């Protein structure tokens, strides 16, 4: 009986394969952390692209203020790798202090001097995450907005 007990204790003290066991236990946690980091990176990239697309559309609009279709095209081409990007473009005029905005400058703003012309491009895109995380929504809508003065 003592010999069996000694052999059993010797066998339990061995550490052959303990590294493989630790790796097998930690590998799923490490993979989930890697997927979470990749998912966060993809979401951050989309947020940057949506904002950049709005800026590109407004930059085009600052040169051609009445060409709203061109502003939308410029925004879409700037974020060509983003699927589902929705740009909207407007132009108008307002008082220099930001009051009395009039879309498309159909009528004059209420101020009598210092009229400012502007273009504005809004972009939106929806991001769907790789995994569903508890407590976090499965999809987010990112939006970008850029407003610039236009020469007139």
NUROLO-905552 format. One record per atom (N, C-alpha, C): residue in three letters; residue number from 1; x, y, z; atom name. Coordinates in steps of 0.001 Angstrom, whole numbers, plus 500000, padded with zeros to 6 digits. Layout:
BEGIN
ALA:NUM:X:Y:Z:CA
...
//
This chain:
BEGIN
UNK:1:500814:498818:500000:N
UNK:1:500000:500000:500000:CA
UNK:1:500866:501258:500000:C
UNK:2:501957:501232:500712:N
UNK:2:502853:502383:500774:CA
UNK:2:503502:502620:499420:C
UNK:3:503832:501573:498722:N
UNK:3:504452:501703:497402:CA
UNK:3:503468:502356:496427:C
UNK:4:502215:501983:496485:N
UNK:4:501192:502564:495601:CA
UNK:4:501022:504054:495923:C
UNK:5:501025:504357:497202:N
UNK:5:500862:505750:497608:CA
UNK:5:502053:506594:497137:C
UNK:6:503257:506063:497249:N
UNK:6:504444:506790:496803:CA
UNK:6:504427:507003:495293:C
UNK:7:504012:505977:494567:N
UNK:7:503923:506116:493099:CA
UNK:7:502858:507141:492706:C
UNK:8:501746:507122:493435:N
UNK:8:500678:508072:493146:CA
UNK:8:501149:509504:493432:C
UNK:9:501832:509725:494539:N
UNK:9:502359:511047:494852:CA
UNK:9:503402:511484:493828:C
UNK:10:504248:510572:493402:N
UNK:10:505236:510884:492367:CA
UNK:10:504546:511288:491073:C
UNK:11:503491:510556:490738:N
UNK:11:502765:510833:489497:CA
UNK:11:502063:512190:489570:C
UNK:12:501506:512551:490738:N
UNK:12:500808:513819:490897:CA
UNK:12:501763:515008:490914:C
UNK:13:502998:514806:491311:N
UNK:13:503974:515885:491368:CA
UNK:13:504603:516189:490009:C
UNK:14:504437:515320:489060:N
UNK:14:505022:515548:487740:CA
UNK:14:504318:516712:487061:C
UNK:15:505069:517474:486274:N
UNK:15:504469:518602:485572:CA
UNK:15:504557:518439:484060:C
UNK:16:504652:517219:483586:N
UNK:16:504640:516976:482143:CA
UNK:16:503278:517395:481581:C
UNK:17:503296:518242:480557:N
UNK:17:502049:518636:479890:CA
UNK:17:501317:519770:480573:C
UNK:18:501855:520353:481639:N
UNK:18:501140:521441:482312:CA
UNK:18:501079:522687:481428:C
UNK:19:502095:522912:480615:N
UNK:19:502083:524051:479692:CA
UNK:19:500983:523917:478654:C
UNK:20:500790:522704:478156:N
UNK:20:499727:522464:477168:CA
UNK:20:498364:522679:477806:C
UNK:21:498202:522240:479039:N
UNK:21:496937:522419:479741:CA
UNK:21:496650:523904:479984:C
UNK:22:497652:524673:480408:N
UNK:22:497465:526106:480618:CA
UNK:22:497118:526812:479314:C
UNK:23:497777:526404:478237:N
UNK:23:497476:526993:476929:CA
UNK:23:496050:526665:476506:C
UNK:24:495624:525441:476720:N
UNK:24:494269:525036:476347:CA
UNK:24:493218:525796:477140:C
UNK:25:493529:526138:478373:N
UNK:25:492576:526881:479197:CA
UNK:25:492546:528356:478796:C
UNK:26:493701:528954:478513:N
UNK:26:493774:530378:478213:CA
UNK:26:493519:530740:476757:C
UNK:27:493666:529812:475843:N
UNK:27:493528:530111:474416:CA
UNK:27:492158:530685:474048:C
UNK:28:491037:530145:474533:N
UNK:28:489755:530768:474188:CA
UNK:28:489632:532214:474677:C
UNK:29:490178:532496:475849:N
UNK:29:490126:533867:476375:CA
UNK:29:490965:534789:475495:C
UNK:30:492133:534337:475106:N
UNK:30:492994:535152:474250:CA
UNK:30:492375:535384:472874:C
UNK:31:491721:534383:472333:N
UNK:31:491062:534529:471022:CA
UNK:31:489915:535532:471125:C
UNK:32:489130:535468:472204:N
UNK:32:488046:536438:472382:CA
UNK:32:488588:537858:472516:C
UNK:33:489700:538020:473209:N
UNK:33:490307:539348:473328:CA
UNK:33:490800:539847:471970:C
UNK:34:491355:538971:471166:N
UNK:34:491821:539351:469834:CA
UNK:34:490652:539754:468946:C
UNK:35:489570:538994:468990:N
UNK:35:488388:539326:468185:CA
UNK:35:487807:540661:468641:C
UNK:36:487775:540907:469941:N
UNK:36:487281:542191:470456:CA
UNK:36:488135:543359:469991:C
UNK:37:489453:543175:469975:N
UNK:37:490345:544242:469513:CA
UNK:37:490149:544514:468020:C
UNK:38:490003:543459:467234:N
UNK:38:489759:543626:465795:CA
UNK:38:488420:544309:465564:C
UNK:39:487408:543926:466325:N
UNK:39:486080:544512:466198:CA
UNK:39:486111:546003:466538:C
UNK:40:486792:546358:467607:N
UNK:40:486925:547767:467984:CA
UNK:40:487668:548542:466904:C
UNK:41:488700:547964:466339:N
UNK:41:489457:548625:465278:CA
UNK:41:488620:548870:464043:C
UNK:42:487805:547897:463677:N
UNK:42:486920:548066:462510:CA
UNK:42:485903:549183:462751:C
UNK:43:485337:549238:463955:N
UNK:43:484363:550284:464276:CA
UNK:43:485024:551661:464264:C
UNK:44:486213:551761:464812:N
UNK:44:486934:553032:464842:CA
UNK:44:487279:553483:463417:C
UNK:45:487682:552547:462565:N
UNK:45:488000:552870:461172:CA
UNK:45:486757:553404:460451:C
UNK:46:485604:552764:460678:N
UNK:46:484379:553213:460023:CA
UNK:46:484005:554617:460490:C
UNK:47:484165:554897:461776:N
UNK:47:483844:556231:462283:CA
UNK:47:484727:557296:461621:C
UNK:48:485999:556985:461446:N
UNK:48:486909:557930:460790:CA
UNK:48:486525:558109:459327:C
UNK:49:486207:557029:458634:N
UNK:49:485833:557113:457217:CA
UNK:49:484558:557926:457013:C
UNK:50:483579:557766:457885:N
UNK:50:482313:558491:457747:CA
UNK:50:482542:559991:457928:C
UNK:51:483345:560358:458911:N
UNK:51:483653:561776:459116:CA
UNK:51:484477:562361:457983:C
UNK:52:485416:561593:457472:N
UNK:52:486254:562049:456367:CA
UNK:52:485439:562220:455089:C
UNK:53:484477:561341:454875:N
UNK:53:483628:561452:453683:CA
UNK:53:482796:562732:453726:C
UNK:54:482286:563077:454893:N
UNK:54:481519:564320:455020:CA
UNK:54:482403:565527:454722:C
UNK:55:483628:565483:455208:N
UNK:55:484559:566588:454964:CA
UNK:55:484895:566709:453476:C
UNK:56:485097:565576:452809:N
UNK:56:485412:565608:451372:CA
UNK:56:484249:566171:450565:C
UNK:57:483025:565792:450931:N
UNK:57:481861:566336:450235:CA
UNK:57:481718:567831:450440:C
UNK:58:481956:568300:451657:N
UNK:58:481859:569735:451935:CA
UNK:58:482984:570511:451253:C
UNK:59:484152:569904:451171:N
UNK:59:485265:570554:450479:CA
UNK:59:484939:570755:448998:C
UNK:60:484354:569737:448382:N
UNK:60:483903:569880:446999:CA
UNK:60:482821:570963:446910:C
UNK:61:481893:570951:447861:N
UNK:61:480801:571920:447859:CA
UNK:61:481257:573344:448085:C
UNK:62:482386:573524:448761:N
UNK:62:482873:574889:448951:CA
UNK:62:483342:575495:447636:C
UNK:63:483657:574668:446652:N
UNK:63:484044:575161:445332:CA
UNK:63:482857:575231:444375:C
UNK:64:481906:574311:444527:N
UNK:64:480707:574261:443681:CA
UNK:64:479485:574189:444595:C
UNK:65:479048:575306:445162:N
UNK:65:478042:575267:446230:CA
UNK:65:476664:574757:445827:C
UNK:66:476269:574911:444603:N
UNK:66:474913:574478:444232:CA
UNK:66:474876:573049:443707:C
UNK:67:476003:572406:443572:N
UNK:67:476072:571043:443034:CA
UNK:67:475956:570022:444168:C
UNK:68:474728:569806:444645:N
UNK:68:474543:568860:445753:CA
UNK:68:474816:567420:445317:C
UNK:69:474527:567097:444067:N
UNK:69:474816:565739:443575:CA
UNK:69:476325:565502:443555:C
UNK:70:477093:566514:443188:N
UNK:70:478550:566388:443200:CA
UNK:70:479103:566237:444607:C
UNK:71:478488:566932:445573:N
UNK:71:478921:566787:446967:CA
UNK:71:478688:565363:447463:C
UNK:72:477528:564801:447110:N
UNK:72:477225:563418:447508:CA
UNK:72:478199:562443:446852:C
UNK:73:478495:562687:445584:N
UNK:73:479435:561811:444872:CA
UNK:73:480828:561898:445481:C
UNK:74:481265:563100:445816:N
UNK:74:482588:563260:446426:CA
UNK:74:482661:562542:447765:C
UNK:75:481588:562618:448539:N
UNK:75:481565:561923:449830:CA
UNK:75:481590:560416:449641:C
UNK:76:480835:559929:448676:N
UNK:76:480792:558488:448425:CA
UNK:76:482126:557979:447901:C
UNK:77:482765:558738:447025:N
UNK:77:484060:558310:446481:CA
UNK:77:485168:558357:447529:C
UNK:78:485058:559267:448493:N
UNK:78:486076:559329:449540:CA
UNK:78:486036:558097:450435:C
UNK:79:484854:557541:450628:N
UNK:79:484704:556334:451456:CA
UNK:79:484231:555181:450578:C
UNK:80:484996:554897:449527:N
UNK:80:484584:553873:448561:CA
UNK:80:484529:552473:449173:C
UNK:81:485317:552217:450205:N
UNK:81:485326:550886:450810:CA
UNK:81:484277:550723:451909:C
UNK:82:483468:551742:452159:N
UNK:82:482400:551661:453162:CA
UNK:82:481095:551358:452443:C
UNK:83:480521:550216:452743:N
UNK:83:479244:549874:452110:CA
UNK:83:478108:550470:452932:C
UNK:84:477117:550971:452271:N
UNK:84:475952:551530:452948:CA
UNK:84:476120:552953:453429:C
UNK:85:477076:553691:452874:N
UNK:85:477250:555093:453249:CA
UNK:85:476130:555912:452623:C
UNK:86:475472:556740:453430:N
UNK:86:474383:557566:452938:CA
UNK:86:474739:559035:453135:C
UNK:87:475071:559748:452041:N
UNK:87:475367:561175:452169:CA
UNK:87:474148:562039:451838:C
UNK:88:474024:563161:452517:N
UNK:88:473040:564184:452170:CA
UNK:88:473775:565517:452118:C
UNK:89:473395:566351:451178:N
UNK:89:474090:567626:450983:CA
UNK:89:473077:568758:450869:C
UNK:90:473406:569881:451486:N
UNK:90:472576:571077:451399:CA
UNK:90:473471:572298:451256:C
UNK:91:472895:573360:450763:N
UNK:91:473582:574636:450731:CA
UNK:91:472575:575709:451091:C
UNK:92:473075:576832:451535:N
UNK:92:472174:577909:451924:CA
UNK:92:472949:579146:452298:C
UNK:93:472228:580098:452895:N
UNK:93:472851:581323:453358:CA
UNK:93:472247:581688:454705:C
UNK:94:473025:582426:455480:N
UNK:94:472596:582810:456812:CA
UNK:94:473311:584086:457208:C
UNK:95:472896:584651:458319:N
UNK:95:473589:585815:458864:CA
UNK:95:474929:585371:459427:C
UNK:96:475856:586294:459557:N
UNK:96:477197:585970:460023:CA
UNK:96:477201:585408:461440:C
UNK:97:476187:585740:462243:N
UNK:97:476129:585215:463606:CA
UNK:97:475442:583849:463680:C
UNK:98:475061:583282:462536:N
UNK:98:474448:581948:462494:CA
UNK:98:472936:581959:462557:C
UNK:99:472320:583107:462616:N
UNK:99:470858:583182:462684:CA
UNK:99:470277:583396:461293:C
UNK:100:469001:583147:461173:N
UNK:100:468277:583400:459935:CA
UNK:100:468708:582545:458766:C
UNK:101:469001:581280:458988:N
UNK:101:469445:580409:457902:CA
UNK:101:468315:580179:456904:C
UNK:102:468661:580218:455629:N
UNK:102:467704:579989:454555:CA
UNK:102:468280:578913:453652:C
UNK:103:467573:577786:453515:N
UNK:103:468050:576697:452674:CA
UNK:103:467964:577098:451208:C
UNK:104:468970:576756:450454:N
UNK:104:469076:576998:449013:CA
UNK:104:469028:578479:448650:C
UNK:105:469099:579352:449619:N
UNK:105:469098:580803:449407:CA
UNK:105:467930:581258:448540:C
UNK:106:466754:580669:448763:N
UNK:106:465580:581043:447971:CA
UNK:106:465144:582477:448267:C
UNK:107:465291:582906:449522:N
UNK:107:465021:584293:449891:CA
UNK:107:466225:584795:450673:C
UNK:108:466293:586090:450853:N
UNK:108:467413:586668:451599:CA
UNK:108:467203:586437:453095:C
UNK:109:468279:586206:453840:N
UNK:109:468129:586081:455295:CA
UNK:109:467648:587391:455909:C
UNK:110:467219:587327:457147:N
UNK:110:466624:588502:457795:CA
UNK:110:467636:589610:458081:C
UNK:111:468928:589303:458078:N
UNK:111:469920:590356:458323:CA
UNK:111:470152:591141:457026:C
UNK:112:470551:592376:457181:N
UNK:112:470731:593221:455993:CA
UNK:112:472167:593258:455517:C
UNK:113:473096:592794:456333:N
UNK:113:474504:592797:455943:CA
UNK:113:475158:591529:456474:C
UNK:114:476354:591271:456025:N
UNK:114:477137:590092:456441:CA
UNK:114:476400:588772:456206:C
UNK:115:475961:588577:454992:N
UNK:115:475337:587308:454628:CA
UNK:115:476443:586316:454302:C
UNK:116:476353:585125:454870:N
UNK:116:477352:584078:454692:CA
UNK:116:476699:582908:453955:C
UNK:117:477378:582422:452938:N
UNK:117:476903:581248:452200:CA
UNK:117:477638:580024:452726:C
UNK:118:476938:578892:452801:N
UNK:118:477535:577690:453371:CA
UNK:118:477080:576443:452610:C
UNK:119:477831:575385:452784:N
UNK:119:477436:574053:452327:CA
UNK:119:477551:573127:453526:C
UNK:120:476706:572111:453565:N
UNK:120:476739:571148:454658:CA
UNK:120:476515:569753:454104:C
UNK:121:477367:568829:454513:N
UNK:121:477244:567435:454091:CA
UNK:121:477155:566572:455342:C
UNK:122:476132:565737:455401:N
UNK:122:475949:564767:456485:CA
UNK:122:476120:563370:455904:C
UNK:123:476816:562504:456612:N
UNK:123:476992:561117:456169:CA
UNK:123:476635:560192:457323:C
UNK:124:476070:559033:456980:N
UNK:124:475763:558012:457975:CA
UNK:124:476107:556643:457404:C
UNK:125:476500:555748:458294:N
UNK:125:476759:554357:457926:CA
UNK:125:476520:553500:459167:C
UNK:126:476068:552285:458958:N
UNK:126:475779:551367:460055:CA
UNK:126:476881:550333:460155:C
UNK:127:477334:550086:461371:N
UNK:127:478372:549090:461642:CA
UNK:127:477748:547928:462413:C
UNK:128:478016:546727:461972:N
UNK:128:477570:545521:462659:CA
UNK:128:478799:544795:463183:C
UNK:129:478809:544493:464474:N
UNK:129:479980:543881:465093:CA
UNK:129:480106:542409:464713:C
UNK:130:481316:541886:464893:N
UNK:130:481599:540489:464567:CA
UNK:130:480863:539556:465517:C
UNK:131:480940:539855:466816:N
UNK:131:480275:539054:467846:CA
UNK:131:479257:539911:468578:C
UNK:132:478293:539264:469192:N
UNK:132:477352:539967:470050:CA
UNK:132:477901:539952:471469:C
UNK:133:478214:541129:471989:N
UNK:133:478764:541255:473331:CA
UNK:133:477629:541563:474297:C
UNK:134:477645:540996:475481:N
UNK:134:476558:541273:476435:CA
UNK:134:476557:542741:476865:C
UNK:135:475379:543345:476813:N
UNK:135:475242:544732:477220:CA
UNK:135:475608:545751:476169:C
UNK:136:476073:545319:475001:N
UNK:136:476465:546229:473929:CA
UNK:136:475597:545920:472714:C
UNK:137:475032:546929:472061:N
UNK:137:474191:546652:470890:CA
UNK:137:474986:545999:469757:C
UNK:138:474302:545200:468951:N
UNK:138:474957:544469:467863:CA
UNK:138:475334:545381:466701:C
UNK:139:474661:546515:466551:N
UNK:139:475006:547430:465462:CA
UNK:139:474919:548872:465958:C
UNK:140:475753:549710:465351:N
UNK:140:475802:551132:465679:CA
UNK:140:475681:551923:464397:C
UNK:141:475119:553109:464501:N
UNK:141:475062:554021:463368:CA
UNK:141:476030:555157:463628:C
UNK:142:476999:555301:462740:N
UNK:142:477972:556387:462837:CA
UNK:142:477547:557492:461890:C
UNK:143:477729:558728:462306:N
UNK:143:477367:559851:461447:CA
UNK:143:478491:560883:461455:C
UNK:144:478609:561552:460325:N
UNK:144:479592:562615:460184:CA
UNK:144:478913:563848:459617:C
UNK:145:479403:565015:459993:N
UNK:145:478833:566257:459502:CA
UNK:145:479960:567253:459289:C
UNK:146:479918:567915:458149:N
UNK:146:480889:568956:457858:CA
UNK:146:480159:570132:457239:C
UNK:147:480485:571311:457730:N
UNK:147:479850:572537:457228:CA
UNK:147:480962:573529:456919:C
UNK:148:480924:574084:455708:N
UNK:148:481959:575019:455276:CA
UNK:148:481319:576237:454601:C
UNK:149:482071:577321:454648:N
UNK:149:481624:578508:453916:CA
UNK:149:481846:578317:452437:C
UNK:150:480961:578926:451675:N
UNK:150:481079:578863:450213:CA
UNK:150:481221:580273:449667:C
UNK:151:482032:580425:448637:N
UNK:151:482211:581764:448068:CA
UNK:151:481016:582154:447194:C
UNK:152:480584:583387:447317:N
UNK:152:479540:583942:446438:CA
UNK:152:479803:585393:446234:C
//
